[in-house]
Amino acid sequence: MIQNPPPWPNGARCAVAFSFDVDADSVVHATHRAGAIDMPHALAHMRYDPFVATPRLAELFAAHDVPLTCFVPGWVMETYPAAIEAILRHGNEIGHHGHFHEWPNKQSVEEERETLQRGIEIIERLTGRRPRGYRAPYYGLSPATFDLLIEAGLTYDSSLFADDVPIVLDNGKGRLLELSVPASVDDYNQYVSSRAFDYLMKISSPRQALEVYQAEFDALWEFGGLWVSVWHPAVSGRPAQALAIRDLVRHMQAKGDVWFATLGEIADHIGGLIETGAWRPRTEHLPFYTAPVLGGCP
């Protein structure tokens, strides 16, 4: 069913990367600006992330010897150092996720470039390492985002629902790996119903959410794909949801032949395969279109 699965290390059937967007209350401030201080309910909801959920999840995954990739806005890095320490204590990866969880496609090119550089500098200063990867806040990529990521020397993006295996994005000046996300594996779709965030979905039980995540994994395991979660500690780090994650990890480990890795490790592996000619991914040339397909307004 997957026409061109890459060979995974040690003969694994598939690769799994657990990734979290550690947004904390940056989203509240970015959305409501000065009005955020009048929203204690929303602030408390999201501050659960760095104070409770992120340390809990870091310990849970460490107990199962599974690495994490955490995409963290720069402001969150500076504001909640203990949460960042909890992530790094177990050798996990930190990726770029804006500064205040801004919409990239609502910024000018210069504003987006400045946000990107600011986040890189903060991550490097606080971790000692430049970030390798990026995930766009809200998946809100702009027409300039990939050009800016390539210009900044990042290795990979993980914002698109573009494929079941890694692909290459080529803008004619450079290349970027896209480590795509299965569209169904986002915890907001399962658990979030909040008027404060203008996001009203039917709340699923953790058992129902687990069925969705597990079905996606089982299919990608069968056909040799890449499974990437897009979860948020303030959502999936609560007790019932965290237990469902534990059960999913145990299911994956019991199934066997799974390579658990950070997205950076996956990017390195894929890059090595490309360099040696052992595997050739699909390449998307950017931009996808140079002119509108249809004229007029929608």
C-alpha positions as CSV (number, residue, x, y, z in Angstrom):
1,M,0.0,0.0,0.0
2,I,2.9,2.3,0.7
3,Q,4.8,2.2,-2.6
4,N,8.3,3.3,-1.4
5,P,8.9,2.6,2.3
6,P,12.4,3.5,3.5
7,P,14.5,0.8,5.1
8,W,14.4,1.4,8.9
9,P,17.3,0.6,11.3
10,N,17.8,-3.0,12.4
11,G,15.1,-4.2,10.1
12,A,12.2,-2.4,11.9
13,R,8.8,-2.5,10.3
14,C,8.2,1.2,10.9
15,A,9.4,4.3,12.7
16,V,7.6,6.0,15.6
17,A,8.3,9.5,16.8
18,F,6.3,10.8,19.8
19,S,6.2,14.6,19.5
20,F,4.6,17.2,21.7
21,D,3.9,20.8,21.2
22,V,4.7,22.4,24.5
23,D,2.7,25.6,24.1
24,A,1.9,26.4,27.7
25,D,0.0,29.7,27.9
26,S,1.8,31.3,25.0
27,V,-1.3,30.6,22.9
28,V,-3.5,32.6,25.3
29,H,-1.2,35.6,25.3
30,A,-0.7,35.5,21.5
31,T,-4.4,35.2,20.8
32,H,-5.7,37.7,23.4
33,R,-2.7,40.0,23.9
34,A,-3.3,42.4,26.8
35,G,-6.7,40.8,27.5
36,A,-5.0,37.5,28.5
37,I,-4.5,38.6,32.1
38,D,-8.3,38.7,32.4
39,M,-8.6,35.1,31.4
40,P,-7.5,33.1,34.5
41,H,-9.4,30.0,33.4
42,A,-7.6,29.8,30.1
43,L,-4.2,30.6,31.7
44,A,-4.6,27.9,34.3
45,H,-5.6,25.4,31.7
46,M,-2.5,25.9,29.7
47,R,-0.1,26.4,32.7
48,Y,-0.9,22.9,33.7
49,D,1.4,22.0,30.8
50,P,4.8,23.2,32.2
51,F,4.0,22.7,35.9
52,V,2.3,19.3,35.8
53,A,2.0,17.6,32.4
54,T,5.4,18.0,30.8
55,P,7.4,16.6,33.8
56,R,4.8,13.7,34.0
57,L,5.1,12.8,30.4
58,A,8.9,13.1,30.4
59,E,9.0,10.5,33.2
60,L,6.4,8.3,31.6
61,F,8.4,8.0,28.3
62,A,11.7,7.7,30.1
63,A,10.3,4.7,32.1
64,H,9.6,3.0,28.8
65,D,12.9,4.0,27.2
66,V,11.2,6.0,24.4
67,P,12.5,9.3,23.3
68,L,10.5,12.5,22.7
69,T,10.7,15.4,20.4
70,C,9.2,18.6,21.9
71,F,8.4,21.7,19.8
72,V,8.6,24.6,22.2
73,P,8.0,28.4,21.6
74,G,10.9,30.6,22.6
75,W,8.9,32.4,25.2
76,V,8.0,29.1,26.9
77,M,11.6,28.1,26.9
78,E,12.5,31.3,28.8
79,T,9.5,31.3,31.1
80,Y,9.4,27.7,32.3
81,P,13.0,26.5,32.7
82,A,12.1,23.6,35.0
83,A,9.8,22.1,32.3
84,I,12.6,22.4,29.8
85,E,15.0,20.8,32.2
86,A,12.5,17.9,32.6
87,I,12.5,17.4,28.8
88,L,16.3,17.6,28.4
89,R,17.1,15.4,31.5
90,H,16.2,12.3,29.5
91,G,18.0,13.2,26.3
92,N,15.0,14.4,24.4
93,E,15.0,16.7,21.4
94,I,13.7,20.3,21.4
95,G,12.4,21.7,18.1
96,H,11.4,25.2,17.0
97,H,7.7,26.3,17.4
98,G,7.8,30.0,17.0
99,H,8.3,32.5,19.8
100,F,4.8,33.3,21.0
101,H,3.0,30.6,19.0
102,E,2.3,33.2,16.3
103,W,0.5,32.3,13.0
104,P,3.4,32.4,10.5
105,N,0.9,33.1,7.7
106,K,-0.2,36.3,9.4
107,Q,3.3,37.7,9.6
108,S,5.3,39.5,6.9
109,V,8.3,37.7,5.6
110,E,10.6,39.9,7.7
111,E,8.5,39.3,10.8
112,E,8.5,35.5,10.2
113,R,12.3,35.6,9.6
114,E,12.8,37.5,12.9
115,T,10.6,35.1,14.8
116,L,12.5,32.1,13.4
117,Q,15.9,33.6,14.3
118,R,14.8,34.6,17.7
119,G,13.6,31.1,18.5
120,I,16.8,29.6,17.2
121,E,18.9,31.9,19.4
122,I,16.9,31.1,22.5
123,I,17.0,27.3,21.9
124,E,20.7,27.4,21.3
125,R,21.3,29.6,24.3
126,L,19.3,27.4,26.7
127,T,20.2,23.9,25.4
128,G,23.6,24.4,23.8
129,R,22.4,23.1,20.5
130,R,20.7,24.7,17.5
131,P,17.3,23.2,16.7
132,R,17.2,20.7,13.8
133,G,13.5,20.9,13.1
134,Y,10.4,23.0,13.1
135,R,6.7,22.7,13.4
136,A,4.5,25.7,12.4
137,P,2.2,26.9,15.2
138,Y,-1.4,26.0,14.2
139,Y,0.1,24.3,11.1
140,G,-0.1,27.9,9.8
141,L,2.7,27.8,7.2
142,S,3.1,30.9,5.0
143,P,4.3,30.9,1.4
144,A,7.7,31.9,2.7
145,T,8.1,29.4,5.6
146,F,10.0,26.7,3.8
147,D,12.3,29.2,2.1
148,L,13.1,30.7,5.5
149,L,13.7,27.3,7.1
150,I,16.1,26.3,4.3
151,E,17.8,29.8,4.6
152,A,18.3,29.2,8.3
153,G,19.8,25.8,7.8
154,L,17.2,23.7,9.5
155,T,17.1,20.0,8.6
156,Y,13.5,19.1,8.7
157,D,9.9,20.3,9.1
158,S,7.0,18.4,10.6
159,S,3.9,20.4,9.8
160,L,2.3,18.8,6.8
161,F,-0.1,15.9,6.2
162,A,1.8,15.2,3.0
163,D,2.8,11.5,3.0
164,D,3.1,8.3,5.0
165,V,6.9,8.4,4.8
166,P,9.5,11.2,4.7
167,I,9.7,13.4,1.6
168,V,12.0,16.1,0.4
169,L,11.0,19.7,-0.2
170,D,13.2,21.5,-2.7
171,N,13.0,25.2,-3.4
172,G,15.8,25.3,-6.0
173,K,18.2,26.8,-3.5
174,G,18.2,24.1,-0.9
175,R,16.4,21.1,0.5
176,L,14.4,20.3,3.6
177,L,13.1,16.9,4.8
178,E,9.4,16.8,5.6
179,L,8.5,14.3,8.3
180,S,4.8,14.3,7.8
181,V,2.2,13.7,10.4
182,P,-0.8,11.4,10.1
183,A,-3.8,13.7,10.0
184,S,-5.8,11.8,12.6
185,V,-3.0,11.8,15.3
186,D,-3.7,15.2,16.8
187,D,-5.1,15.2,20.4
188,Y,-7.0,18.5,19.9
189,N,-9.3,16.6,17.6
190,Q,-10.0,14.1,20.3
191,Y,-10.1,15.9,23.6
192,V,-10.5,19.7,23.3
193,S,-13.7,21.6,23.8
194,S,-13.0,25.1,25.1
195,R,-14.8,28.4,24.5
196,A,-11.7,30.3,25.6
197,F,-9.9,28.9,22.6
198,D,-12.9,29.0,20.3
199,Y,-12.4,25.2,19.7
200,L,-15.5,23.2,20.3
201,M,-15.1,19.5,19.5
202,K,-16.9,16.5,20.8
203,I,-14.7,15.1,23.6
204,S,-13.7,11.5,23.1
205,S,-12.9,9.1,25.9
206,P,-9.2,8.1,26.1
207,R,-10.3,4.6,25.0
208,Q,-11.8,6.1,21.8
209,A,-8.7,8.3,21.2
210,L,-6.5,5.3,21.7
211,E,-8.4,3.3,19.1
212,V,-7.7,6.1,16.5
213,Y,-4.0,6.4,17.4
214,Q,-3.5,2.6,17.5
215,A,-5.3,2.0,14.2
216,E,-3.1,4.5,12.5
217,F,0.0,2.9,14.0
218,D,-1.1,-0.6,13.1
219,A,-1.5,0.4,9.4
220,L,1.8,2.2,9.2
221,W,3.5,-0.8,10.9
222,E,2.1,-3.1,8.3
223,F,3.2,-1.0,5.4
224,G,6.5,0.4,6.6
225,G,5.5,4.0,7.3
226,L,6.4,6.8,9.8
227,W,4.0,7.4,12.7
228,V,4.3,10.9,14.3
229,S,2.1,12.2,17.1
230,V,1.1,15.8,17.5
231,W,0.1,16.0,21.1
232,H,0.0,18.8,23.7
233,P,0.9,18.3,27.4
234,A,-2.0,20.4,28.6
235,V,-4.3,18.0,26.8
236,S,-2.7,14.6,26.7
237,G,-0.7,14.9,29.9
238,R,-3.7,14.6,32.2
239,P,-4.1,11.4,34.1
240,A,-6.6,9.5,32.0
241,Q,-5.1,10.6,28.7
242,A,-1.5,9.8,30.0
243,L,-2.6,6.3,30.9
244,A,-3.9,5.8,27.3
245,I,-0.5,6.9,26.0
246,R,1.1,4.4,28.3
247,D,-1.1,1.7,26.9
248,L,-0.3,2.7,23.3
249,V,3.4,2.6,24.0
250,R,3.1,-0.9,25.5
251,H,1.0,-2.0,22.5
252,M,3.8,-0.8,20.1
253,Q,6.5,-2.4,22.1
254,A,4.6,-5.7,22.3
255,K,4.1,-5.7,18.6
256,G,7.8,-5.3,18.1
257,D,10.0,-4.4,15.2
258,V,9.4,-0.7,15.9
259,W,12.2,2.0,15.8
260,F,11.4,4.6,18.4
261,A,13.4,7.8,17.6
262,T,13.4,11.5,17.8
263,L,12.5,13.3,14.7
264,G,16.1,14.5,14.5
265,E,17.3,10.9,14.5
266,I,14.8,10.0,11.8
267,A,16.0,13.0,9.7
268,D,19.6,11.8,10.1
269,H,18.7,8.3,9.1
270,I,16.8,9.4,6.0
271,G,19.6,11.8,5.1
272,G,22.1,9.0,5.3
273,L,19.9,6.8,3.0
274,I,19.7,9.6,0.5
275,E,23.4,10.3,0.6
276,T,24.4,6.7,0.0
277,G,21.7,6.1,-2.6
278,A,20.1,3.4,-0.5
279,W,16.6,5.0,-0.8
280,R,15.1,7.8,-2.9
281,P,12.2,9.7,-1.4
282,R,9.5,11.6,-3.3
283,T,10.6,15.2,-3.9
284,E,8.1,18.1,-3.9
285,H,9.4,21.2,-5.7
286,L,8.5,24.5,-4.1
287,P,6.3,26.4,-4.4
288,F,3.6,23.8,-5.2
289,Y,2.1,26.3,-7.7
290,T,3.6,29.4,-9.2
291,A,0.2,30.9,-10.1
292,P,-3.4,30.4,-9.1
293,V,-5.1,27.4,-10.7
294,L,-8.4,29.2,-10.7
295,G,-9.0,33.0,-10.9
296,G,-11.3,35.1,-8.9
297,C,-12.4,35.0,-5.3
298,P,-13.9,32.0,-3.6
